[in-house]
Amino acid sequence: MFVPIFGFRKEYEKLRRQCRRLIKRINESSKLNGDSCSFTQDTDSPSSEDVVSARDSLSSEERIPDVEYSDDPSSTLLDGDDSSRRNTNADAKVLNSDSSDSDSSEEPEVIQTFPSGEGREDNDPDMSSKDESSPSRTEVQSKLSSEDFATWQRIIRLDAVRTNSDWIPYSPSQAEVSQDRAWRSAEAVGLKDYDHLEPCRIFHAARLVAILEAYALYDPEIGYCQGMSDLLSPITAVMTEDHEAFWCFVGFMKKARHNFRLDEVGIRRQLSIVSKIIKCKDSHLYRHLEKLQAEDCFFVYRMVVVLFRRELTFEQTICLWEVMWADQAAIRAGIGKSAWSRIRQRAPPTDDLLLYAIAASVLQKRKLIIEKYFSMDEIIRECNSMSGQLDIWKLLDDAHYLVVNLHDKIEPSF
């Protein structure tokens, strides 16, 4: 089913309005409780985020007027002590109630056409649609409490201003943003402690805050966890429209959201695969890791969570991710299922190319690890020091070599 682009824009803007309503209620509650902490300065001002977010994107010179919205409690998010995130029909009704919005009666339902979990379950039995795909809109928006949202906000703002600047040379239009616009963007989302940053980094941080808040509202089961800003930053760098960056991030998180689950089932599965690859490829290294009680490969935890983002430059990250996405798209298209297509391929497509690349990076350091490192902490420091030191093309070559030689042992057969 085809959905016009404006439908995605309007759905994102609706999420942003709901974020601002919730922020306003949190601030009012804080004032009543004598808490001086607040997140935004003026949620109803004309310079609010309707002006500087998706509606005022860098690709458009014309400013689209703000859409008025009501602060009627009946159309706001429910507060309340919902620390257990129980599903309630009341929450869902309030969250989905936007009767005061002028577009509520005509807004098309958003159909997620970005990379999804559809078709993956048959290829990867470890992935269930419940864990890997974003929940339905009603289910998604019925688990949020204001306490959760306030906590996520604090972490989002801290992470946004800490985001590195290696994206700047690849996004000249955003790099040239004016100081006035950057400050307006920051004020609109309640960003603080950004005086030390250049305007382009302030603007980038403000966009991260807006999109990550909207995602936390869209998928409260995950909400926000540290590391998600690392995944979003490259997307916002190459996409100047906030609503487009948001939906691409939603699609990205269908695959990556299991990295941020509290039960860590997805992370443990991936670490187990990395361990298995190392064991199959290099038994000597694996025995050394066993002696150090590091055979669970916890030392590559960060690489798995943020998909190598902190170990690679911006350009290298985009390169690795695009190769990963190409493999995943090939699997969804059924490439590699037939015997003939597998014979023609040097390396069959895999859903776990990232894990082969992570194992390859460890194997590249095998001699150093075996001869000089005698604790997991030392290996963790070595892995963290890889940042900026990796050759992405050699890494991909080594990863594909591992896929060719080990995929039958590591992965279920096609």
C-alpha positions in Angstrom: 0.0 0.0 0.0 1.4 3.4 -1.0 1.3 6.1 1.7 2.1 9.7 0.7 5.2 11.3 2.2 3.1 13.9 4.0 1.6 11.1 6.0 4.9 10.2 7.5 5.6 13.9 8.2 2.3 14.4 9.9 2.7 11.2 12.0 6.1 12.4 13.1 4.8 15.9 13.9 2.0 14.3 16.0 4.5 12.4 18.0 6.4 15.7 18.6 3.3 17.4 19.8 2.6 14.6 22.2 6.2 14.9 23.4 5.7 18.6 24.1 2.5 18.0 26.0 4.1 15.4 28.2 7.1 17.7 28.8 4.7 20.5 29.8 2.9 18.2 32.3 6.2 17.0 33.7 7.4 20.6 34.2 4.1 21.6 35.9 4.3 18.6 38.1 7.9 19.5 39.0 6.9 23.0 40.0 4.1 21.7 42.2 6.5 19.4 43.9 9.0 22.2 44.4 11.5 20.7 41.9 13.4 23.4 40.1 14.4 21.0 37.2 12.5 21.5 33.9 13.2 20.3 30.4 11.9 23.1 28.2 11.7 26.8 28.6 8.5 27.7 26.6 6.6 24.9 25.0 3.9 27.2 23.6 6.1 30.0 22.2 6.1 30.7 18.4 9.7 29.6 18.3 8.9 26.2 19.5 9.9 23.1 17.7 7.2 23.3 15.1 9.4 26.0 13.6 12.8 24.4 13.8 12.2 20.7 13.6 10.8 18.7 10.6 8.7 21.6 9.3 11.7 23.9 9.0 14.2 21.4 7.5 17.4 22.5 5.8 16.1 21.4 2.4 13.2 23.9 2.5 13.6 27.7 2.5 9.9 28.3 3.3 8.7 28.1 6.9 5.5 26.2 7.3 3.2 27.7 9.9 2.8 26.0 13.2 -0.1 23.7 13.6 -2.1 24.8 16.6 -2.8 22.2 19.3 -4.8 22.1 22.4 -3.6 21.5 25.9 -6.9 20.0 27.0 -6.0 17.2 29.5 -8.3 14.8 27.6 -5.9 14.8 24.7 -2.7 14.6 26.6 -0.6 11.7 27.7 -1.6 10.2 31.0 0.6 10.9 33.9 0.4 8.5 36.8 2.6 6.0 38.6 3.0 3.4 35.9 6.5 2.1 36.7 5.7 -1.4 35.7 4.6 -0.2 32.2 1.3 -2.1 32.3 -0.8 -2.0 29.2 -4.1 -0.1 29.8 -6.8 0.8 27.4 -7.1 4.2 29.1 -3.5 5.0 28.3 -3.9 4.0 24.7 -7.1 6.1 24.3 -5.4 9.2 25.7 -2.3 8.8 23.7 -4.2 8.3 20.4 -6.6 11.1 21.1 -5.9 14.2 19.0 -9.3 15.4 18.4 -8.1 19.0 18.8 -5.7 18.7 15.9 -6.9 19.9 12.6 -5.4 16.9 10.8 -6.7 14.2 13.0 -9.7 13.2 10.9 -7.9 13.0 7.6 -4.4 11.7 8.5 -3.6 8.4 6.7 -2.4 5.5 8.8 1.3 5.2 8.6 2.4 2.0 6.9 6.1 1.3 7.7 7.8 0.7 4.4 11.3 0.8 5.7 13.5 -2.2 6.4 11.3 -4.5 8.6 11.3 -7.8 10.2 8.9 -9.2 7.5 10.3 -12.4 6.1 13.2 -12.6 8.5 11.6 -15.0 10.9 11.9 -17.9 8.5 15.6 -17.2 8.0 16.6 -16.6 11.6 14.8 -18.7 14.2 16.4 -16.7 17.0 14.5 -13.6 15.9 10.9 -13.3 16.7 8.7 -10.5 15.4 7.9 -9.5 18.9 11.5 -8.9 19.8 12.9 -7.6 16.6 10.1 -5.6 15.0 8.6 -2.4 16.4 5.3 -3.1 18.3 2.0 -2.0 16.8 1.0 1.7 17.3 -1.6 1.0 20.0 0.6 -1.5 21.9 3.6 0.8 21.6 2.0 3.9 22.9 0.2 2.3 25.9 3.3 1.6 28.1 4.6 5.0 28.8 4.8 6.8 32.1 5.9 10.4 32.6 8.6 9.2 35.0 10.1 7.0 32.3 10.0 9.8 29.8 11.6 12.2 32.2 14.5 9.8 32.8 15.0 9.2 29.1 15.0 13.0 28.5 17.9 13.5 30.9 20.0 10.8 29.2 19.1 11.9 25.7 20.2 15.5 26.4 23.5 14.3 27.9 24.3 11.9 25.0 23.2 14.4 22.3 25.8 17.1 23.3 28.5 14.4 23.5 28.0 13.1 20.0 31.3 13.4 18.0 31.7 15.7 15.0 33.2 13.4 12.4 30.0 13.8 10.3 30.5 17.5 9.6 32.6 17.2 6.4 29.9 14.9 4.9 27.0 17.2 5.6 28.0 20.7 4.4 24.4 22.1 4.5 24.1 21.3 8.2 27.7 22.3 8.9 26.9 25.9 7.7 23.8 26.4 9.9 23.7 29.8 11.6 24.3 30.4 15.3 20.8 31.9 15.7 19.1 28.9 14.2 21.2 26.5 16.2 20.3 28.3 19.5 16.6 28.4 18.6 16.7 24.7 17.9 18.4 24.0 21.2 16.0 26.1 23.2 13.0 24.5 21.4 14.0 21.0 22.7 15.3 22.2 26.1 19.0 21.4 25.4 21.4 22.7 28.0 25.2 23.0 28.5 25.9 23.5 24.8 27.8 26.8 24.9 31.1 25.0 24.2 29.8 23.6 20.9 29.9 25.0 17.4 26.5 26.0 15.9 26.4 22.9 13.6 27.0 20.6 16.6 24.3 22.3 18.6 21.9 22.0 15.7 22.8 18.4 15.3 22.3 17.7 19.0 18.9 19.4 19.0 17.8 17.2 16.1 19.0 14.1 17.9 16.9 15.1 21.0 13.8 15.7 18.9 14.0 12.5 17.0 15.0 10.3 20.0 12.2 11.7 22.2 9.7 10.9 19.4 11.1 7.4 19.2 10.9 6.9 22.9 7.2 7.8 22.7 6.8 5.6 19.6 8.4 2.5 21.2 8.2 2.9 25.0 9.2 -0.8 25.5 12.7 0.3 24.5 12.4 4.0 25.2 15.9 5.3 25.1 19.2 3.7 26.1 22.7 4.9 25.8 24.1 4.0 22.4 21.0 4.8 20.4 22.3 8.3 19.7 25.3 6.7 18.1 23.0 4.9 15.7 20.9 7.9 14.9 23.7 10.4 14.4 24.9 9.2 10.9 21.3 9.1 9.7 20.6 12.7 10.7 23.9 13.7 9.1 22.8 12.5 5.7 19.1 13.2 6.0 18.1 16.9 6.5 14.4 16.2 7.1 13.7 15.2 10.7 10.6 13.2 9.8 12.5 11.2 7.2 15.4 10.6 9.6 12.9 9.5 12.2 11.2 6.8 10.0 14.6 5.6 8.7 15.6 5.2 12.4 12.4 3.3 13.1 13.3 1.0 10.3 16.9 0.6 11.5 15.7 -0.1 15.0 13.6 -3.0 13.8 16.8 -4.9 13.5 18.8 -3.2 16.3 16.2 -2.7 19.0 17.0 -6.1 20.6 20.4 -4.6 21.5 18.6 -2.4 24.0 16.2 -4.9 25.7 16.6 -5.1 29.4 16.8 -8.9 29.4 19.8 -8.7 27.0 18.6 -11.8 25.2 19.6 -10.3 21.8 23.0 -9.2 23.0 23.8 -12.6 24.5 22.8 -14.4 21.3 25.2 -12.2 19.3 28.0 -12.5 21.7 27.5 -16.3 21.6 27.9 -16.2 17.8 31.1 -14.1 18.0 32.5 -16.6 20.5 31.5 -19.5 18.2 33.2 -17.9 15.2 36.4 -17.4 17.2 36.3 -21.0 18.5 35.8 -22.5 15.0 38.5 -20.3 13.4 41.2 -20.2 16.1 41.1 -22.8 18.8 44.4 -21.5 20.3 43.0 -18.0 20.9 39.7 -19.5 22.2 41.6 -21.6 24.8 43.4 -18.5 25.9 40.1 -16.7 26.3 38.8 -19.6 28.3 41.8 -19.3 30.7 40.9 -15.7 31.2 37.2 -16.5 31.6 36.6 -14.3 28.6 35.2 -16.9 26.2 31.8 -15.3 26.4 33.4 -12.4 24.4 31.9 -9.7 26.7 34.8 -7.5 25.7 33.2 -6.8 22.3 29.9 -5.8 24.0 30.2 -2.1 22.9 30.9 -3.1 19.3 27.7 -5.2 19.2 25.5 -2.6 20.8 26.4 0.3 18.6 27.2 -1.7 15.5 30.9 -0.7 15.4 30.0 3.0 15.4 32.6 4.0 18.0 35.4 2.0 16.5 34.9 3.3 12.9 35.0 6.8 11.4 31.8 8.2 9.9 32.7 7.2 6.4 33.7 3.7 7.5 30.5 3.3 9.5 28.4 4.1 6.5 30.4 1.7 4.4 30.0 -1.2 6.9 26.3 -0.5 7.5 25.5 -0.4 3.8 27.2 -3.7 3.2 25.2 -5.2 6.1 21.9 -3.8 4.7 22.7 -5.2 1.3 23.2 -8.6 2.8 19.9 -8.3 4.7 18.1 -7.1 1.6 19.5 -10.0 -0.3 18.1 -12.4 2.3 14.7 -10.8 2.2 14.8 -11.1 -1.6 15.5 -14.8 -1.3 19.0 -14.6 -2.8 21.2 -17.4 -1.6 18.4 -19.9 -1.1 19.1 -22.0 -4.2 22.1 -24.2 -4.6 23.0 -22.5 -7.9 23.0 -19.0 -6.5 25.1 -20.2 -3.5 27.7 -21.7 -5.9 27.9 -18.4 -7.8 28.5 -16.4 -4.6 31.9 -16.1 -3.0 30.2 -15.3 0.3 26.5 -16.0 0.8 24.5 -13.2 2.3 24.2 -13.3 6.1 22.1 -11.5 8.6 25.1 -11.5 10.9 27.9 -9.9 8.9 28.5 -7.4 11.7 29.3 -10.3 14.0 31.7 -11.8 11.5 33.4 -8.4 11.3 33.6 -8.1 15.0 35.2 -11.6 15.2 37.6 -10.6 12.4 38.7 -7.5 14.4 39.5 -9.7 17.4 41.3 -12.3 15.3 43.5 -9.5 13.8 44.8 -9.0 17.3 45.2 -12.7 18.2 49.0 -12.6 18.7 48.8 -9.6 21.0 46.0 -11.0 23.0 47.7 -14.4 23.4 51.1 -13.1 24.3 50.5 -10.0 26.3 47.0 -9.9 27.7 46.2 -11.8 30.9 42.8 -10.4 31.9 39.5 -9.5 30.3 40.0 -5.8 31.3 43.2 -5.7 29.2 41.3 -7.1 26.2 38.5 -4.6 26.7 41.0 -1.7 26.7 42.5 -3.1 23.5 39.1 -3.3 21.8 38.2 0.2 22.9 41.5 1.5 21.6 40.7 0.2 18.1 38.8 3.4 17.4 40.1 5.0 14.3 42.7 2.3 13.8 40.8 -0.2 11.7 41.1 -0.7 7.9 37.4 -1.2 6.9 38.2 -2.9 3.6 40.5 -5.4 5.2 37.9 -5.9 8.0 35.2 -6.7 5.4 37.6 -9.0 3.4 38.4 -10.9 6.6 34.7 -11.0 7.6 33.7 -12.4 4.2 36.5 -15.0 4.4 35.0 -16.1 7.7 31.5 -16.2 6.2 32.7 -18.4 3.3 34.5 -20.9 5.5 32.3 -21.0 8.6 28.7 -20.0 7.7 27.6 -23.7 7.5 28.9 -24.3 11.0 27.7 -21.0 12.5 24.4 -20.4 10.9 21.3 -22.6 10.2 21.2 -23.9 6.7 19.2 -22.0 4.1 
